[in-house]
Amino acid sequence: MDRSNLLRTVFFDSPDYIPVVFHINLACWDYYPRQELAQLVDQHPSLFPEGVPSFVEHAEPVPYPPWAVKGTPWTDPWGCRWETSISGFIGAVSEHAVKHLDEIEALTPPDPDRTTHWYPVTWRKGTPPHGGSIGFFDCLKSGEIGHGHTFLKLVDIVGYETALYALADEDPRIAGLLGMLEAFNLGLVERFIEYGGVEWLGYAEDLGMQRGPMISPELFRTHILPSYRRIMEPAQRHEAVIHMHSDGDVRALIPDLLTLPIRVLNIQDRVNGLDWIAGNLKGRVAVDLDIDRQHVTVTGSPQQIREHVRDVLRVLADPAGGLIITFGLYPGTPLENAAALMDALEDGMYNRRLWGG
């Protein structure tokens, strides 16, 4: 991806084309016939400038990360046990690190000198470590502090119901755990800046469900938002582009999120609604639109997929910039639909006649 074009998109400075990220989940290389998927990659160089992964070229096994291997439980740096039923997919916590809130006091947080929320790290001057897939652009010095860094990590450690009840009760024990998480997150942010000199820093946290957020706006505003602000402040001071990803319906949280120094907001199209996104976000923040992967791309026809992309471009694309398009391909999407989406995106990212305004 071209550095200048990406930054002009983010800063509404008339980019030459719409940046598109087409992410192929590792599980796809075991699910689809490799040669057919590789052929699609080769046929769409604008979407895949680096071509097929080297493990595909060398007919090697898929290099799944340890937290995404079927039948192999994995314990994260906070002590939460994870399991997945499909290699390549991050599963769910099967055992929380904290069984009772009284155990929080004895919890030892991980060391940001040695690990992120997900993987061990060695910090070196001038080299930001890579380990996530959300918010990374190779054309910039990019980093991501770890998917699910605050609210979701709270849920991982103590459980969803326990976390919400404790937040509603303003339990000092949960406040102490939030403080622990914030200190760790700040340690990561500071190291990404000091060692990596990041120009782009991702803060990925799924806050939405199919309908509405996972946490009420009131609880979010009281307990989570202030921590977000503090862990983003060093990146803002460093003048890094702050990218936030959140799956699900987050419309009720958007007014609060817009008070943060977020430059790029990555949200999903269908669950939030294209017209709603246009009316509430277009021109105010760069939108990194996550194309639906539950409905039209999975069960729709190639024609419906092309029409959906045209709707996205008509409603959200603007010659001034402010739109990035992201799609994640996962097992279950017909390859003919994936091909139709690749065609539509590769055409639409350059075809200004399809853009709105």
HELIX and SHEET records of a PDB file:
HELIX    1   1 ARG A    3  VAL A   10  1                                   8    
HELIX    2   2 CYS A   28  TYR A   31  1                                   4    
HELIX    3   3 ARG A   34  GLN A   43  1                                  10    
HELIX    4   4 SER A   54  GLU A   57  1                                   4    
HELIX    5   5 PRO A   66  ALA A   68  5                                   3    
HELIX    6   6 LEU A  101  ALA A  106  5                                   6    
HELIX    7   7 PHE A  151  VAL A  158  1                                   8    
HELIX    8   8 TYR A  160  ALA A  168  1                                   9    
HELIX    9   9 PRO A  172  GLU A  194  1                                  23    
HELIX   10  10 PRO A  217  LEU A  219  1                                   3    
HELIX   11  11 PHE A  220  ILE A  224  3                                   5    
HELIX   12  12 LEU A  225  ARG A  237  1                                  13    
HELIX   13  13 ARG A  251  LEU A  253  5                                   3    
HELIX   14  14 ILE A  254  LEU A  257  1                                   4    
HELIX   15  15 ASP A  269  ASN A  272  1                                   4    
HELIX   16  16 LEU A  274  ASN A  280  1                                   7    
HELIX   17  17 VAL A  296  THR A  299  1                                   4    
HELIX   18  18 PRO A  302  LEU A  316  1                                  15    
HELIX   19  19 LEU A  335  GLY A  348  1                                  14    
HELIX   20  20 ARG A  352  LEU A  354  5                                   3    
SHEET    1   A 7 VAL A  20  ILE A  24  0                                        
SHEET    2   A 7 LEU A 323  LEU A 329  1                                        
SHEET    3   A 7 ALA A 286  ASP A 290  1                                        
SHEET    4   A 7 VAL A 264  GLN A 268  1                                        
SHEET    5   A 7 VAL A 241  HIS A 245  1                                        
SHEET    6   A 7 TRP A 200  ALA A 204  1                                        
SHEET    7   A 7 SER A 142  GLU A 144  1                                        
SHEET    1   B 3 TRP A  74  THR A  75  0                                        
SHEET    2   B 3 ARG A  81  GLU A  83 -1                                        
SHEET    3   B 3 ALA A  92  GLU A  95 -1                                        
END                                                                             
